[in-house]
Amino acid sequence: MYRLLRGKVSDYIDAQAAGRALLERAIFPAVLPEIIRNHNGKPGFAREYPLWFNISHSGDDIVLLLSDEGEVGCDIEVIRPRKNSQRIVESVFSPGEQAQITAAEDKLVAFWQIWTRKEAMLKQAGSQIWRIADFDSCLPTPLFLAQLRWSENRIVTLCTPTPVSAQENDFIVK
């Protein structure tokens, strides 16, 4: 089971409060269990509570991915020009990812497609942002990546241990 919930940060005090509210909504009517952090600071539930989640926000948009399948990662980004994007491509994108940018008709969209894949993979692994160059979204992986476009300028990537499709009945977008 995978559930993806959307919200607006501006409906709450800050992004942390918005994420907590989405998490409470996702597991309702259950009471939110204690949230612990791994050695890198990734939040999660204690082992006796068999659900995994990840939260991402960009601008006013926030998403929560909840799973009973195992660790998950997600990243949402507003597709926008980014200062120093070429330097980011050269320093943290693999040769395969750089080739995808070069071949892309819309290089800005391609940049964010690759960035969100890398960040979702990093977050699924419970790693830290400074390790993003270690994640190559062009290489084969036992994980599954799904990308969603929610508007002309928003992209979300999900990284999951089993396949997920927006058409599945158990995948809920709210």
C-alpha positions in Angstrom: 0.0 0.0 0.0 1.2 3.5 -0.9 -0.6 6.7 -0.1 0.5 10.1 -1.3 -1.0 13.1 0.4 -0.7 16.8 -0.7 -1.0 19.9 1.2 -0.1 23.6 1.5 2.5 24.8 3.9 0.7 28.1 4.2 -2.3 26.3 5.9 0.0 25.7 8.9 2.6 27.5 11.0 5.5 26.0 9.1 6.5 23.1 6.9 7.2 20.9 10.0 3.6 21.4 11.3 2.2 20.8 7.8 4.1 17.5 7.5 2.9 16.4 10.9 -0.7 17.2 10.0 -0.4 15.2 6.7 1.0 12.3 8.7 -1.8 12.4 11.2 -4.3 12.5 8.4 -2.6 9.6 6.6 -2.8 7.2 9.6 -6.2 8.4 11.0 -8.0 7.1 13.0 -4.9 5.7 14.6 -3.0 7.9 17.0 0.3 9.2 15.7 3.1 7.0 17.2 6.4 8.3 18.4 8.6 9.6 15.7 12.3 8.6 15.9 15.3 9.5 13.7 17.9 7.3 12.0 21.6 8.0 12.3 21.4 10.6 9.5 18.3 12.3 11.0 15.6 10.7 8.7 12.3 10.6 10.7 10.4 7.4 11.0 8.4 5.2 13.3 9.8 2.7 15.8 10.2 -0.9 14.4 7.1 -2.2 16.1 5.0 0.2 13.9 5.3 -1.2 10.4 4.7 2.0 8.3 7.3 4.1 6.6 7.0 7.7 5.4 8.8 10.5 3.7 7.9 14.2 3.4 9.0 16.8 0.9 8.1 20.4 0.3 8.9 23.1 -2.3 7.6 26.5 -2.0 4.0 26.2 -0.6 3.6 22.6 -1.7 4.1 19.7 0.6 3.7 15.9 0.0 3.8 12.9 2.2 4.4 9.4 0.9 3.2 6.6 3.3 4.0 2.9 2.8 3.5 -0.5 4.4 6.0 -2.0 1.9 9.3 -0.6 3.3 11.4 2.6 3.3 10.3 5.2 0.8 11.6 8.6 -0.5 9.9 11.4 -2.2 10.8 14.8 -3.6 8.6 17.6 -4.9 10.0 20.6 -6.7 8.6 23.6 -8.4 10.1 23.6 -11.9 11.9 27.0 -12.0 15.2 28.4 -13.2 17.9 27.6 -10.7 21.0 29.7 -10.2 24.1 27.7 -10.8 22.2 24.8 -12.4 25.0 24.1 -14.9 27.5 23.9 -12.1 25.2 21.5 -10.2 24.9 19.3 -13.3 28.6 19.2 -13.7 29.4 18.5 -10.0 26.6 16.1 -8.9 25.0 14.6 -12.0 26.5 11.4 -13.4 27.7 11.2 -17.0 24.4 9.4 -17.9 22.4 12.1 -16.2 24.4 14.8 -17.9 23.7 13.1 -21.3 20.0 13.1 -20.6 20.1 16.9 -20.0 22.1 17.4 -23.2 19.6 15.4 -25.2 16.5 16.9 -23.6 14.4 19.4 -25.6 13.4 21.1 -22.3 16.6 21.2 -20.3 14.9 22.9 -17.3 12.3 20.2 -16.9 15.0 17.5 -17.5 17.1 19.1 -14.7 14.3 18.8 -12.2 13.3 15.3 -13.4 16.8 14.1 -12.6 17.2 16.2 -9.4 13.9 14.8 -8.0 14.9 11.2 -8.9 18.3 11.6 -7.2 16.8 13.2 -4.1 14.0 10.6 -3.8 16.6 7.9 -4.0 18.8 9.6 -1.4 15.8 10.1 1.0 14.7 6.5 0.6 18.2 5.4 1.6 18.1 7.7 4.6 21.1 9.5 3.4 22.1 13.2 3.5 21.9 15.8 0.8 25.6 16.3 0.6 25.8 12.6 -0.6 23.5 13.3 -3.6 26.3 12.8 -6.2 26.5 9.1 -4.9 23.1 8.4 -6.3 22.9 7.8 -10.1 19.3 7.7 -11.4 20.5 6.2 -14.7 21.9 3.0 -13.2 19.9 -0.2 -12.6 18.5 -0.4 -9.1 16.3 -2.8 -7.2 14.1 0.3 -6.3 11.2 1.7 -8.3 10.9 5.3 -9.4 7.7 7.0 -10.4 7.3 10.6 -11.5 4.1 12.6 -11.4 3.4 16.1 -12.8 0.7 18.0 -10.9 0.7 21.0 -13.0 2.8 22.6 -15.6 5.4 23.5 -13.1 5.4 20.9 -10.4 7.1 17.5 -10.4 7.1 14.7 -7.7 9.3 11.7 -7.7 8.6 8.6 -5.6 11.2 6.0 -4.7 9.7 2.8 -3.4 10.8 -0.8 -2.8 7.9 -2.2 -4.9 6.2 -0.9 -8.0 3.6 1.8 -7.6 1.2 3.3 -10.1 -1.1 6.3 -10.0 -3.8 4.0 -11.4 -3.7 1.5 -8.6 -6.6 1.6 -6.2 -4.4 1.7 -3.1 -2.5 4.7 -4.2 -4.4 7.7 -3.0 -3.6 11.3 -4.0 -5.4 13.8 -1.8 
